[in-house]
Amino acid sequence: MISGQPDQSVLPERPARAKKHTIPLTNDMSELKKNRTSRDRMGSVSTDLDEHTGGGLGRGDGEGQMMATAGEGEGGGASSSLKESQKVNLEELREENMGLRKRLKELESQVEDLRLKYSMALAQKDRQLEQKDFDKLTFSSILCDPNQQDCPIILVSSGFCDLTGYSPWEVIGVNCRFLQCEDSDMNVIGQIKQYINRIVNEPTVHLCDDLVVKILNQRKDKRRFWNLLHISPLMIGQRIYLIGVQADVTHLDVDPNNQDHRDKVRQVVKKIFEMGEVHSELCI
Ligand SMILES: Cc1cc2nc3c(=O)[nH]c(=O)nc-3n(C[C@H](O)[C@H](O)[C@H](O)COP(=O)(O)O)c2cc1C
C-alpha cells in the first residue's frame, strides 16, 4: 500500500448523491418576475414568492429554470401550487391597483377643490376694501327735484363742479344724464330710473331707501371717470327731493354689488350728511 492513499475498503461508503431534477418553468418564472417587479415598485415585500423560489429570483439565480431537489412526482405538485399562488398574487395586485387608482382620483378631486377655494379666497381678499379707502375719497353732491319735469338739478356743490369741470349755471335746471357717454351701462341707467320712479310713486317714502351704483361718466373736457353714485331721498317740508353724492373711484376697485362695499359707502355718506357738509356746500 502506497502511503498517503486511503484504503478504499476501510472508508465508510459515501451516500448516493440525490438525483437532481430540472423542472422547466420558463413562462411561469417570467410571470413571477413581473409580479415581483411591479409589487416591489409599490414597496411591498413578496415573501410568498420567496418561499417558492428560495428567495433567489431577485438576485438573478435560476434564470428561466428552477432547480429542485425533489422526487419526480413532487415536481408537478410544486408547479401547480406555484401557479395557484401566482393567481392569488395577481388577484391581490389587481385589487391593490384598483384601490390605489380610486384613492388617486379622490385625492385629485380634493386638490381641485382646494385650488378653487384658494383662488376664490384670493379674489375675495383683493375685493376687501378698508373703510379708510372710502374715507379718503372726495365726495361731491347735487340736489335734484323729481317734482319738476325730467328731475333737474337744483343745487350743486363746489366739489361737483371740480369733479365734472362744469360751472353751476351750466348744470342747474338740467338732468344729470349729461355726464353719461355712449359706453355708460344701460342696465345701471335703468336701475337709477327704476329707483327714482319707486321713490316718487310711493306714498310713504322710506328715507333710508337708497341706491348705490357705479357708472362711467365723462367730464366737460371728455375725460372719463368711474362715478360711484349714491342717491337717497330728502324731505324738505312736504316735498320730496333726491340728493346725489358722487366720488371718482377710477383707481379704486369698488363693487356696488358687494354688500360690504355698499355698507362702507353708506357709512361715509351718513358721516358727511351728519357733518352737514352736503347741505352747507350746496349752492345755486
Ligand atoms: C340726485 C341724482 C343724482 C344723479 N347723479 C348722476 C350722476 O352723477 N351721473 C349720472 O350718470 N347720472 C346721474 N343721475 C341719473 C340721471 O339723472 C338719470 O336719472 C338717469 O340717467 C336715468 O334716467 P334716464 O333714463 O331718463 O336718463 C342722477 C340722478 C339723480 C336723481
PDBQT file of the ligand as one rigid body, heavy atoms in Angstrom, charges set to zero:
ROOT
HETATM    1  C1  LIG A 301     -79.909 113.068  -7.356  1.00  0.00    +0.000 C 
HETATM    2  C2  LIG A 301     -79.461 112.446  -8.644  1.00  0.00    +0.000 A 
HETATM    3  C3  LIG A 301     -78.126 112.453  -8.986  1.00  0.00    +0.000 A 
HETATM    4  C4  LIG A 301     -77.680 111.869 -10.165  1.00  0.00    +0.000 A 
HETATM    5  N1  LIG A 301     -76.358 111.875 -10.476  1.00  0.00    +0.000 NA
HETATM    6  C5  LIG A 301     -75.925 111.292 -11.608  1.00  0.00    +0.000 A 
HETATM    7  C6  LIG A 301     -74.557 111.280 -11.934  1.00  0.00    +0.000 A 
HETATM    8  O1  LIG A 301     -73.713 111.795 -11.217  1.00  0.00    +0.000 OA
HETATM    9  N2  LIG A 301     -74.172 110.657 -13.070  1.00  0.00    +0.000 N 
HETATM   10  C7  LIG A 301     -75.066 110.045 -13.895  1.00  0.00    +0.000 A 
HETATM   11  O2  LIG A 301     -74.663 109.476 -14.896  1.00  0.00    +0.000 OA
HETATM   12  N3  LIG A 301     -76.378 110.043 -13.609  1.00  0.00    +0.000 NA
HETATM   13  C8  LIG A 301     -76.838 110.660 -12.501  1.00  0.00    +0.000 A 
HETATM   14  N4  LIG A 301     -78.174 110.662 -12.204  1.00  0.00    +0.000 N 
HETATM   15  C9  LIG A 301     -79.115 109.921 -13.054  1.00  0.00    +0.000 C 
HETATM   16  C10 LIG A 301     -79.717 110.705 -14.211  1.00  0.00    +0.000 C 
HETATM   17  O3  LIG A 301     -80.037 111.984 -13.829  1.00  0.00    +0.000 OA
HETATM   18  C11 LIG A 301     -80.977 109.978 -14.703  1.00  0.00    +0.000 C 
HETATM   19  O4  LIG A 301     -81.872 109.882 -13.648  1.00  0.00    +0.000 OA
HETATM   20  C12 LIG A 301     -80.675 108.616 -15.249  1.00  0.00    +0.000 C 
HETATM   21  O5  LIG A 301     -79.943 108.784 -16.427  1.00  0.00    +0.000 OA
HETATM   22  C13 LIG A 301     -81.941 107.787 -15.545  1.00  0.00    +0.000 C 
HETATM   23  O6  LIG A 301     -82.857 108.492 -16.268  1.00  0.00    +0.000 OA
HETATM   24  P1  LIG A 301     -82.986 108.459 -17.883  1.00  0.00    +0.000 P 
HETATM   25  O7  LIG A 301     -83.122 107.014 -18.263  1.00  0.00    +0.000 OA
HETATM   26  O8  LIG A 301     -84.212 109.256 -18.181  1.00  0.00    +0.000 OA
HETATM   27  O9  LIG A 301     -81.739 109.056 -18.419  1.00  0.00    +0.000 OA
HETATM   28  C14 LIG A 301     -78.627 111.269 -11.036  1.00  0.00    +0.000 A 
HETATM   29  C15 LIG A 301     -79.975 111.279 -10.685  1.00  0.00    +0.000 A 
HETATM   30  C16 LIG A 301     -80.402 111.865  -9.509  1.00  0.00    +0.000 A 
HETATM   31  C17 LIG A 301     -81.854 111.870  -9.161  1.00  0.00    +0.000 C 
ENDROOT
TORSDOF 0
